[in-house]
């Protein structure tokens, strides 16, 4: 009887593929097939098929679906622990092999804040010019999701604003990120100089969503000055904020790095507000104790040594 059980378990393990474990782990971690499909660059039906085949091999359901959300069953929780351990070992093996190959080839897995998407492609292009055989996997997301990815996935690095100090993350500042107040060119404040911060009490602001690094910095700045920040609208992207400000719906606080085209075309203007720009920094962030591949270490060194000069905004002064 025991021998039959061992043989059955042996056949089960032999039929589970790494791809199935990757799909299962991503679905469990991200809480749904759609997000797992996006993360793995697959279609949602392909993810569903992999999970269905895995459940058939296990002989029991791994997920319960309640509405649009999925939840691990007891069997799913057990397999999830093993999947994380197995995939972690596989990643360690990949790192060792990449170290043997050196920087010439390998995989770079990074995630960036949506605001950083205005300059990160230029940074990656310069790095890949030097290392043309390196493959890059890039995710663009908001601050909260980036923190989750750094803690729960195999991401090498994130480019973002300063992470929470209490987190188990290491942050390397590599470039200034000035935040400025923007307005439509015909706004009454557009031609004024040294505008007192108190003058903005009567103005409404178009802001990023709660949890955004830019919004956190702006709210902290206004709170410290004892002035309320009147948020009239929340937007999920900097592009939406700029369009709303350009249409005259209010003022905005954005990174100077997002404005190169709008200022050149005179679609927006930076207001001369006392206390601005708010000086922040961009950071290269990774988990404490993260073991870097040769490629990831080379990219971190590249960012720290050359990003500031390479990405200096042309013709834009805060």
Secondary structure, 3 states (H helix, E strand, C coil): CHHHHHHHHHHHHHHCCHHHHHHHHHHHHHCCHHHHHHHHCCCHHHHHHHHHHHHHHHCCCCEEEECCEEEECHHHHHHHHHHHHHHHHHHHHHHHHHHHHCCCEEEEEEEEEHHHHHCHHHHHHHHHHHCCEEEEEEEEECHHHHHHHHHHCCCCEEEECCCCCCCCEEEEEEEEEEEEEEEECCCCCCCCCCECHHHHHHCCEEEECCCCHHHHHHHHHHHHCCCCCCEEEEECCHHHHHHHHHCCCCEEEEEHHHCHHHHHCCCEEECCECCCCEEEEEEEEEECCCCCCHHHHHHHHHHHHHHHHHCCCCCCCC
